């Protein structure tokens, strides 16, 4: 046997750089960065730009770490679902151990850097976010209960609180309000997706609400969360964090979400669910962008 | 023995080397970025302490 043949047997090529980037779920990371940035902008006080950048970087890396560990743990069910089967681990482009190692190093590194460069409260909240996502959502709830994304949504809702704490060093009612908005937004957002991916989740044995309780019950709960979300999105205005322009826009956007939830309730078909899912992403983005714009404009005035 | 076909896909050894080089460059970029960041943070913290 020649040396080249030996190489062919012995050397697994390993992942491309883009596979490692995909392991960090960059799209989820971008939402974390954005909502975290809004938390920093809304918080009273200021932060040196370098420290602000470091805080955002730590949040992004922490989110990436959570994603890598999540993909390591869920590689068996990811291989079953059409939406996830081409991810680097189920596709065999990255070794499971390498993904876990990367996730742990990034998780520990991001929390340590947050503590050393920014403050202890922000670091503790970041550690809580990563721990909650990995242990509570991924390992405990995801495969056991249809309330998985309701409770697990807390992890995705924490970034604005981390951003706020990076500036102020504390947790306040206003930052909890930002947390609550994303927390209540998560169920209708994910259930819209799981309505048209129910078959995938069923094959993988993940008890998403449409799989366990059916489309009718799912759309009922989506509507309830959408209705509850509207008054909650007005709390930043009530607490004096943002102005009336935001409140008006939030009410209009919230009515749009309720209208789509009603539409999905009447017709739980794929098209309506996809529209609800797409709008929910736009909704959250616009809501937080409006908060930031309003705060900056009020601040300048 | 037949001559190797240039259109033939690269061997796994070639592929291994190419991917490892890519990962190494990415790691180098990350390390340089961290050096710059830690330098800036150190300067900032020292200035803050004075």
Interface residues (C-beta under 8 A of the other chain):
Chain A: X4 X7 X8 X11 X12 X13 X14 X15 X16 X17 X20 X48 X50 X51 X54 X57 X116 X117
Chain B: X11 X12 X13 X15 X16 X19 X20 X22 X23 X25 X26 X37 X40 X41 X44 X45
